[in-house]
Amino acid sequence: MNISAQALTQRLQERLSPAFVEVLDESAAHAGHAGADGTGQGTHFRVRIQSDVFTGKSRVSRHRLVYDALQEFIDQGVHALAIEVIETQPD
């Protein structure tokens, strides 16, 4: 199965209603590393996300929310997620 940054972005939008989300496929940079499948895509991603659902939660809890939202993709072959949560600035 070909897992795309677009598919991950859509799932995060559905589950976490982010004000900002960016998903980058960094798989090509990990060719030959553990979890790489030889295609150069769909195994290693960077997620940058900002959402009100993260407010008041610890870093671990925020990452767990992202992992939970993307669990189906992890089960299908996503090997690594680098997660960068962008803090929501108070009004």
N, C-alpha and C positions, 0 to 999 in steps of 0.2 A: 504494500500500500504506500502511495506517495503522500506524505504528510506535508502540508504547506503552512507557511507563515500566515497566509490568509485564513486558513481553516482555524488555526489557533486564535487569531485575532477575533474572528467571528464568535468563537465559543466564549472568549473572555468578555466580549461585549454583551453577550446574552446573559452570562452568569454574574458578572461583577459591575455592570453598568459604569464603566470607567469614563472619567472626564478626558483622559488621554490614555492611549495604548499604542505601543509599537512593538512588533514582533519581528526579529531579524533571524534569518536562517544562517547560522554560522557553521553549518555542517562541513562545507568545503575546507574550512580551516582545520578540521579535525580528521581529515582523511588519514587512514592508517592507525588511528587511535581506537581505544576501546569504545565499542558502541557504534562506530562508523560502519555503514553497510556497503560501502564501495560506490554508492551513487553520488556522493557529495552533496546530498540534500536530505532534509527530513529527519535528522537524528539529533542535532544540537541547535538549540535556539536561545536567543536572548530576549527577555520580556522586560519592557519598560512600561510601567503602568501607574496610573493615579486614579484612585477611586475613594469615594466617601465611605465605602464599606470597610476600609482599613483604619479609619479614625479610631484612636484609643486602643488599637490592638498591638501586640508585641510583634517584633520582626518575624519570629517563628510562626505566629498566628497568621500574619499577612501572607507569608510564603505558602502556608498550608492551604489557604483559600485559593491561591493560584494553582497549586498542585491538584487540589480537589476538582477545580474547574476543568483541568486538562487531563484528568486521569485516563480517560478513554484513549487519548493520543499516546500517553505514556505506555499504556497496555499494548498499543499497536507499534511501538518501536522508537518513540522519542527517548533518547538515552540521557540527555542533559538539558537542564533549564537553568540559565543564569537569570535571576530575577532581580530587577531594580525597581523598588517601590518609591515613587516620587511623593513626597509629603504634600498633603493638601494644606495650603496656607489659610490661616483663619482670616475672616473678613475684617 
